[in-house]
Amino acid sequence: MSFDNKKVPIQYSCYFTRSSAGEQFVPEHAISLIVSGDLELNDGKSISKFKSGDLYFCRRNSLMKYTKYPPEGGEFRSISIFFDQESLRNFSMEFGYTSEKQESSPAFLQLPSTSLLHAYMSSLKGFEAIFQQKNDPELIALKQKEAVLLLLKSDPKIGNILFDFSEPGKIDLEAFMARNYHFNVALNKFAYLTGRSLSTFKRDFEKIFHTTPSKWLLKRRLQEAYYLIKEQQKMASEIYLSLGFEDLSHFSYTFKKQFGTAPSYI
């Protein structure tokens, strides 16, 4: 699962080794079936684990971290269908579905393994070669539409989520950043999720924190790293990704620059 639906809305994922890297902003709603292996999802509030055969729904405009675990001697495999806003608007007009109210829900929901949708997602394994070629948009659009119908049959309340086309409203910036500083996403994503333009986000941020977002994020992540290493006896290699650093060498360099010593000597 790459959370990147710009190429094709139906994607197949395959990993031979443990993977915990990837884009952490989920731009569109998605459903995924774990074909083999295990998956751990973390939205900063809760952690859920899914195993082979599990089906789950992922809500758009979510921040997410994930770790894929291949089975012993095998590979992690999954099938995902993404639902972009334009397709859902067209579906809404064609079938008359609307959002009756704003539905609060976690970033991800497990769906019934006994549903028709689960059987349908399993059937898509036979279309992998066709979809990987990306040269049959009509078939892909049809399969995407069928998935929406079955998803609504599986859980009608999800319609309130799928057909809510509103953008994020302006929220408490300080509280949001305190919860989500460890997600490694661009500032424009943070701005969008707090209901602000990038320029307004930066202006509001400096009024609250008296520094720039980039400086604050780096300092906050390093403070958490120091605590985890010193008080929780964590290794730098265990925590740098979870705190929003892209590679271990950069983390070690910035840590030493901030605290005057390498993480291994704390």
C-alpha positions in Angstrom: 0.0 0.0 0.0 1.6 3.2 -1.1 -1.3 5.6 -0.6 -0.6 7.0 -4.0 -3.6 6.7 -6.3 -2.4 9.0 -9.1 -1.6 6.2 -11.5 -4.5 3.8 -11.2 -7.2 3.3 -8.6 -6.7 -0.4 -8.2 -3.2 -1.3 -6.9 -1.4 -4.5 -5.9 1.4 -4.4 -3.3 4.1 -7.0 -2.9 7.0 -6.9 -0.3 9.5 -9.6 0.5 11.0 -7.7 3.5 9.5 -5.7 6.4 8.6 -2.3 5.2 7.7 0.8 7.2 8.3 3.5 4.7 5.9 5.4 2.4 3.7 8.4 2.2 2.0 9.1 5.5 -0.8 11.3 4.2 -3.8 9.4 2.8 -5.4 11.6 0.1 -8.4 9.5 -0.8 -10.7 6.9 0.7 -9.5 3.3 0.1 -10.4 -0.3 0.9 -7.6 -2.9 1.1 -7.5 -6.7 1.4 -4.5 -8.4 3.0 -3.7 -11.3 0.8 -0.7 -12.6 2.8 1.3 -11.3 5.7 0.4 -8.9 8.4 -0.1 -5.1 8.5 0.1 -2.6 11.4 -1.5 0.8 11.0 -1.0 3.8 13.3 -2.9 7.0 13.0 -1.3 8.6 16.0 -4.3 7.8 18.2 -4.6 4.1 17.9 -2.8 1.1 16.5 -4.6 -1.7 14.6 -3.1 -5.0 13.3 -4.5 -6.8 10.3 -3.7 -10.3 9.2 -4.0 -12.3 6.0 -7.7 -12.3 4.9 -8.6 -9.1 6.7 -10.4 -6.3 4.9 -10.3 -2.6 6.0 -11.5 0.8 5.0 -9.2 3.8 5.2 -10.6 7.4 5.4 -9.3 10.2 3.3 -7.4 13.1 4.7 -5.8 10.9 7.4 -2.2 10.8 8.6 -1.0 7.2 8.8 2.0 5.1 9.6 2.2 1.5 8.6 4.4 -1.5 8.8 4.1 -4.6 6.6 5.2 -8.0 7.8 5.7 -10.8 5.2 4.9 -14.3 6.3 7.8 -16.6 7.0 9.4 -17.6 3.8 6.8 -15.6 1.8 5.8 -12.1 0.7 3.4 -9.5 1.9 0.6 -9.0 -0.6 -2.4 -6.8 -0.7 -5.0 -5.4 -3.0 -6.3 -1.8 -2.7 -9.0 0.3 -4.4 -8.8 4.0 -4.1 -11.9 6.3 -4.6 -11.0 9.8 -5.8 -13.4 12.7 -5.2 -14.4 13.1 -8.9 -15.4 9.4 -9.2 -17.4 9.6 -6.0 -19.2 12.7 -7.1 -20.2 11.0 -10.4 -21.3 8.0 -8.4 -23.4 10.2 -6.1 -25.1 11.8 -9.1 -25.7 8.5 -10.9 -27.2 6.6 -7.9 -28.5 9.4 -5.8 -26.4 8.8 -2.8 -25.6 11.8 -0.5 -24.1 12.3 2.9 -26.8 12.9 5.5 -24.5 14.0 8.3 -20.9 14.3 9.1 -19.7 10.9 10.4 -16.9 10.8 12.9 -14.9 7.6 12.6 -11.3 6.4 13.1 -8.9 6.7 10.2 -9.3 3.0 9.5 -12.1 0.5 10.0 -12.0 -3.3 9.8 -14.8 -4.6 7.5 -16.6 -8.0 7.8 -14.7 -10.9 6.4 -18.0 -12.6 5.6 -19.3 -9.8 3.4 -19.8 -9.9 -0.4 -17.2 -7.1 -0.6 -14.6 -9.4 0.9 -15.4 -12.1 -1.8 -15.3 -9.4 -4.4 -11.9 -8.1 -3.4 -10.5 -11.6 -3.4 -11.8 -12.1 -6.9 -9.6 -9.1 -8.1 -6.5 -11.3 -7.6 -7.4 -12.8 -11.0 -7.2 -9.3 -12.7 -3.8 -8.4 -11.4 -2.0 -8.7 -14.8 -4.7 -6.6 -16.5 -4.7 -3.8 -14.0 -0.9 -3.7 -13.7 -0.8 -2.8 -17.4 -3.1 0.2 -16.8 -4.5 0.1 -20.3 -8.1 -0.7 -19.6 -9.6 2.3 -17.9 -13.2 1.3 -18.6 -12.8 -2.0 -16.8 -11.0 -0.4 -13.9 -13.8 2.2 -13.5 -16.4 -0.5 -13.5 -14.6 -2.5 -10.9 -14.2 0.6 -8.8 -17.9 1.4 -9.0 -18.9 -2.2 -8.1 -16.6 -1.9 -5.0 -18.5 1.3 -3.9 -21.9 -0.5 -4.2 -20.7 -3.5 -2.2 -19.0 -1.3 0.4 -22.3 0.6 0.9 -24.1 -2.8 1.2 -21.5 -3.9 3.8 -21.9 -0.7 5.9 -24.5 1.9 4.8 -23.2 4.5 7.2 -20.0 4.7 5.2 -22.0 6.6 2.7 -21.9 9.6 5.1 -18.1 9.4 4.8 -17.7 8.6 1.1 -20.1 11.4 -0.1 -19.0 14.1 2.3 -17.1 16.3 -0.1 -16.3 19.1 2.4 -12.8 20.2 3.0 -11.2 20.2 6.5 -12.4 23.2 8.6 -10.2 25.4 10.6 -9.2 23.7 13.8 -7.0 24.2 16.9 -3.5 24.4 15.4 -1.6 23.9 18.7 -3.5 20.7 19.7 -3.3 19.3 16.1 0.5 19.8 16.0 1.0 18.3 19.5 -0.8 15.1 18.3 0.8 14.9 14.8 4.3 16.4 14.9 5.9 12.9 14.3 4.3 12.5 10.9 6.8 13.1 8.1 4.6 15.1 5.7 5.0 18.4 3.9 3.9 21.6 5.6 1.2 22.2 3.0 -0.4 18.9 4.1 -0.4 20.1 7.8 -1.9 23.4 6.6 -4.6 21.6 4.6 -5.6 19.3 7.5 -5.9 22.3 9.8 -8.1 24.2 7.4 -5.6 26.8 6.4 -3.7 28.0 3.3 0.1 27.5 3.7 0.7 31.2 4.3 -2.0 31.4 6.9 -0.7 28.2 8.6 2.8 29.6 8.8 1.5 32.9 10.2 -0.8 31.3 12.8 2.0 28.9 13.7 4.5 31.6 14.5 1.9 33.5 16.6 1.4 30.4 18.7 4.9 28.8 18.9 7.1 31.9 18.2 9.2 30.1 15.7 8.8 28.6 12.2 7.1 25.3 11.7 10.3 23.6 10.4 12.3 24.7 13.4 9.6 23.7 15.9 9.1 20.3 14.3 12.8 19.4 14.3 13.1 20.5 18.0 10.0 18.7 19.1 11.0 15.5 17.4 14.5 15.6 18.9 13.1 16.3 22.4 11.0 13.2 22.0 14.0 11.2 20.7 16.1 12.3 23.7 13.4 11.1 26.1 12.9 7.8 24.4 16.6 7.1 24.3 17.5 8.2 27.8 14.4 7.2 29.7 13.0 4.3 27.7 16.4 2.9 26.7 15.4 2.9 23.0 18.0 2.6 20.2 18.2 5.3 17.6 17.5 2.8 14.9 14.3 1.9 16.6 12.8 5.3 16.7 14.0 7.6 14.0 11.4 6.6 11.4 8.5 6.8 13.9 9.6 10.4 14.8 9.5 11.6 11.2 13.2 11.3 10.2 13.9 9.8 6.8 17.2 8.2 7.5 19.3 7.2 10.5 22.4 9.2 9.5 20.5 12.5 9.3 18.8 11.8 12.6 22.2 11.1 14.3 23.7 14.2 12.8 20.9 16.5 13.9 20.7 14.9 17.3 24.4 15.4 18.0 24.1 19.0 16.7 21.2 19.7 19.2 22.5 17.9 22.3 26.3 17.8 21.7 26.6 14.1 21.8 25.6 11.1 19.6 22.4 9.2 20.4 24.5 6.1 21.4 26.2 8.1 24.2 23.1 9.3 26.0 
